[in-house]
Amino acid sequence: MFQELLASLPPEIHVLVVAALPVVELRGAIPLGIHLGLPPAEAALLALAGNLAPIPLAYFVFLPAVSFLKRTRLFRALVTLYVAGTERRIQRIKRYGFAGLVLFVAVPLPVTGAWSGCLGALLLGYSLGQTMAALSLGTLIAGLIVTTLSVLALG
């Protein structure tokens, strides 16, 4: 049903929505946008906007939501695993500070995007401004990488 709803939307909205989803983020939205016929630069800009749009809300909701979900039987294991994995990755880059967080988000691999970066920034005690700056730079770099690879792969 969700997939049918997305397919009925204009490609620009489709890319924005997919980019806002955790895990998929712009890494999936840029190739999708190009596949749907958008010019690569437009797909990248829409994906960047869609990926960063939920971050201010996530910044304020993430820790209370994680705390709540850890108390539920259904989500406890998944949330604990996600947080522990993010904590491990963040501890490795902690010594590099702001640049480390930027690079963490810039690497276009699963679970290294803006959502995990937001959680990492919270665990490191970053302000919203620092978080948005690091995630914006990292997401921009990831977007350039993914766009380049997508254009090369998709022709």
N, C-alpha and C positions, 0 to 999 in steps of 0.2 A: 504494500500500500504506500509506504513512504517513497519507495523507488518510483512508483507510478506517478505520485504527486510531483516529485522532482522532475521527472521526464516531461511533465506537462508545462513546466515553467520555462521562461526564456533562458537561454544558455547562460546569460550573465547572472541571473538569480541562482541558477543551478550551481555555478562555480562558487558564488558567495556562500551558499548554504553548506556545500561540501567542505569548503575551506575552514568553516567554523567548527566542524566536527572534530572532537579529540581523536587522536591516532591518525586519521586520514589527513587532516589539515591541508596546507597548500601543496604538500608532496603528492597528493592525489588529485587536488583540484586543478592544478596547472595542466597536467596531461589531459584531464577530462575536458577542460575548456578548449584546448587545441583540437582535441578529437571532435568536439561539438562545432568546430568551425570558427572559433574566435581567433583573432590574430594573437600570436604568442605574447606580445607586450600587454594586450588587454587582459588576456587570461591571467597573466602574472600579477597585474595590478589589482584585479578583482580578487584573486586568491589571497594576496597580501592583506587587502582590506578585510576580507572575510575571516582570515586567520587571526588578525589582531583585534577585531571588533569585540569578541567576548572576553578578552583578557582583563579589562578593568573590573568587570563583574566577577570573573573567576578569582581575581586577587582578593576580593572581600569575602567570597563564599567558599573558597577552596578549603581552608583549614576547618571551619565549622562543619562543612559537608563531610570531609574526611573523618573527623571526630565522630559524627553521627553514624556514618556508614560502617565504621569499625565496630560499632556496638550492635550492628544487625547481623544475624546469622547468615543471611543470604549474601551479603557483600563483604563480610569481614575478611575472608581470605584474599579476595581479589584486590581490595583496597590496601591491605597490609602489604601484599606483594608489590603493588605499584609504588607505594610510598617508599618501601625499603629499596627498591631498584633505583628510584630517583635519588634517594639519600646517598646510595653508593656512588652513583655517577656524579652527583654534586660534590661529594667529599673529594673526589679526584681532581675536580677543577677549582675547588675553593681557593687554593693558593694563588690562582690567576685572577681572582676577583671579577670585576666587571667584564674584562676581556674573556675570561673563562666562560662566563655565562653566555656571552655573545657567541662564542665558538660552539658551545654546547648546543645552542638552538640552531646554529648555522649548518651543522652536519645533517644532511638530508637522509636520516635513517629513522626507522620507527622509534617512538618514545623519546625523541630528542627535540621535539618541536616546541612551539609556544606554550602549549598546555603544561608539559613537563617542566619547561623553563620557568613558568609561573610558579609552580609548586616549589621548584628549586630556589627561586628568588625568595619566596616566603620562608623556606627553611634556612636561608642564609640571612634573613632579616632585612632584605632590601625594601626600600620605600616603593610606593606605586610609581613615582617618577623614574627611579632607577630601573625598576622592573620593565616599564614600558620602553625605555630607551634601549636597554639590552635586548629585549625581545624584538623590538622593531628592527634593530641592526641585524640581529641573527636571522630573523625571518626574511629580511631583504636579501641577505647573502644566500640563504637556502633557496629563495625564489629564483635568484639568478642562476644558481647551479641546476635546479630542477628544470627551469625553462630551457636552458642550453641543452641539457640531456634530452628533454622531450622533443625539441626541434630536431636534434640529431637523430633520435630514434623514430620519430613519427614523420620525418621528412618535412 
